[in-house]
Amino acid sequence: MKRPNKETMIEWWKEWRLFLLFVLLLFSFRSTVADWSHVPTGSMKPTIMEGDRILVDKLAYDLRFPFLHWRLNTWADPERGDIVVFPSPETEELYVKRVIGIPGDTISMVDNRLIINNKPLQYKLAEADLVKVLNDDDQNNFTVVEEALPGSYHLMMVSSNRYATRASNFPKKLIPDGSYLVLGDNRDSSKDSRFIGLIDRERIRGRATKVIISLNSEDYWLPREKRYFIQLK
């Protein structure tokens, strides 16, 4: 096989260098500043649906070296209620979960109800219009409530027809420095800290801030109405 000569390589570089620079800058931006991720599972329903494209703020907590994820500078840490993105400690697959416990907290769960620092959280049924994002089966088989974390609240859901399981309860645990307890908002269908353990601060890549667009797999991947640039909470 004939190797390209020097002149050919120079011409190739002149022709493609701007495109290669653009690709490098694009992927550096996605690695360091902001990224958009497809959500394939329902572990964060009803906050995030299957088929949502979410915007991830990579600068929410720190600055990292592109591609290698080395922390160069830190200006904040995740707070309770933040929705964070991190690679699973088991598979390195990217997960999206909600921060429930921060360093220093003591947390337990009894029948899907959280107790943080010895104070049971308050729950109330969600308003009907907030549940409409779910399909009919989910609306019939799940109960959607507002869960009030200290300083914020969010929607979460549990099965209406399921008995308490190991995932519905866990004993009081102290969250050590540098670790976070994360849960999915779909409490009966989420692989989170109850199964993969606490998440190291170093693993957290950024904070999910918005749903950019949502495609409904149950309706020929058509866009879901009114799920454009929705602020996550």
N, C-alpha and C positions, 0 to 999 in steps of 0.2 A: 504493500500500500504506500503510495507516494505521500510524503509529508508535505504540508503547505510551506511555501518558502516565506522568507521574512517580509517581502513586499506584500504578499497576499494577507498575512496576518495584520500588517499595518493598515491596509485598506479595510479589512474586516473590522478592526477596532474603530477606525474613523467613522464607519457607517453605523455601528451599533452602540457606540459608547454612551450616547445620550439615553438610549433606551435602557441600557444596563444600569446607568446611574439612577434613572427613574425607579427601576425595580428595586435597587438597593435601598433607596430612600423610602420607598413605600413600605418595604418589609421592616426597615428600621423604625419607621413611624409606628407600625402596628405592634412591634415588639416593645417599644419604649413609651409611647405617648398615649395611643388609643387603639382599640381593636374592636371588631364586631364579630360576634360569635353566634353560631346556630345552636338552638336548644332542641335536642332530639327527644328528650324524655319529659315526663310530667311531674318530676319530683318537686318542682317549685310552684305547681298550680295551687291556687288560682292567680298568683302574682305573675308568674311567667308560664306561658303555654307552650306545648309542643309546636314547633314551627316558628317560634319567635326568633327574630334576629335582635340581639341585644348589644348595646354600646357599652364597652368596658373602658373605664378611665384608668389607664396604667400609671398616671401620675397622681392618683388620689392619695397615696401614702408615701411613695418614695420614687427615686430615679434609679433605673437599672441599666446596666450596660446592654446594648442590643444583642439579642439572640442568646447570650450566656446567662442573663438574669442576675448578674452580680450587682448587689446593692451599692450604689455610689453615694447616695445621700437619702436621709429619711426625715420627713417633716410631720408625719402623722401616723397613727395606728388605727386599725379597724375599731369601730364602735359597735355597741349592741344595735342590732337592727340593720346594719350594713349588709348588702348582698355582695358577696365576694366570689372571685374566680381563683381557683387553685388546682394544681395537678394532684390527683389522688395519690396518697402515699403507697397504695397497693399497685396501681396500674399505670400511673402517670397520665391517665386520661383527665382532661379538664372537667372539673365539677363546678357547679354554680349553687351556692348554699347561702343561708342567712346566718350571720353571727348572732349567737344567743348568749354565750358566755365569754367574758374577757378576763385577762389575768386578775386574780384576787377574788373572783366570784365563787360562791358556792351554789351549785345547781342540782336539783333533782326533778324527777318527773313522776307524777302519780296519775294514772288513767289519762294520759295525754295532756295533763295540765302541769305547767312548769312552776317551780318554786325557786326564785332567785334571791339569794342572800336572806333566806328564811321568810320571804314575803311571797305568797301565792299571787300569780298574775291574774288579772281580771279578764274575763271572756264574755262576749255578748254576740248574739246572732248577727250576721252581716245583713245589710239592707238588700232587698231583692234585686235592685238594679245592678249591684256589684257582683252578683252571682251569675248574671246572664252570659258572661264570657264562657262558662262551662257548657258542654253539650248536655242533652237531656238525660243521658245515663248518669253522668256525674252529678247533676242536680238532684236526681232521684236517690242516689246511693251514697252521697256524701253530705256532711253538714259543714257549712262554711261559717266561720266565726271571725271576729276581730280579737286578736291577741295583743294585749297592752303591755309592751316592754316598758321599763323605766324610761320615760322621755319620748316614747314613740309608740305607734301601733301599726299593725299590718294584718292582712287577711291570711288565714290558714284553714286547712280543711282536714277532716277525719272521716273515716268510713262510718256510715250510719248503721251498718249491719254487721259490724265486726266486734268480736269479743276482745277484751284486753289481751295483748301479747307481750312478749319480752320487750318489744320496741316501744310499748306504751308506758313503760315504767323503767326508771333507773334510780339507784340510791344516790344520796348526796355525794357530790364530788367537788373538790377544790381545783380550780383552774390555775395551773402554775404559770410563772412568768414565761413569756414567749410562746404561749399556747392559746388556742381559741376553740370553743365548742360551737360547732355549726350544725344546723338542722335544715331540712327541707320544709317548705310550707305545706306540702302534701305529706303529712306526718305518717300516714300508714303506708306510704310508697316512696321512701327516700333512703338511699344508702348514704348515711351521714356519720356524724361523730358517734352515734350509737353502735356503728358497725366498723368504721375505719379508724376510730380513735380521735383524739384532739389533733388540731391542725397547727403545725409550727408556723410562727409568723413569717419565717423565711419563704414559705411556700405560697403565700398569698400574693397573687400577681396584680390585682387591681379590684376596683369596685364597679359592679354593673349599675348603670345609671338610668338607661332608657331602653324601651322597646322601639327599635327603628321601624320595623315592619313585621307583620305576622302572616304566615301562609298556612292555610288550613288543610292538613293532609286528608281530612275526612270529606273535603269538598273540592276535589281536583286541584288542590294546592292554590286555590284562589285566595287573595288577600282577605284577612278578616277586617270587617268594617270597624272603624274607630280605634284600631290598634296601630297608630302611626305616631312615633315620637312621644310615647307615653312615659312620663316620669315614674320610675320605680320607687316604691316605698314599702 
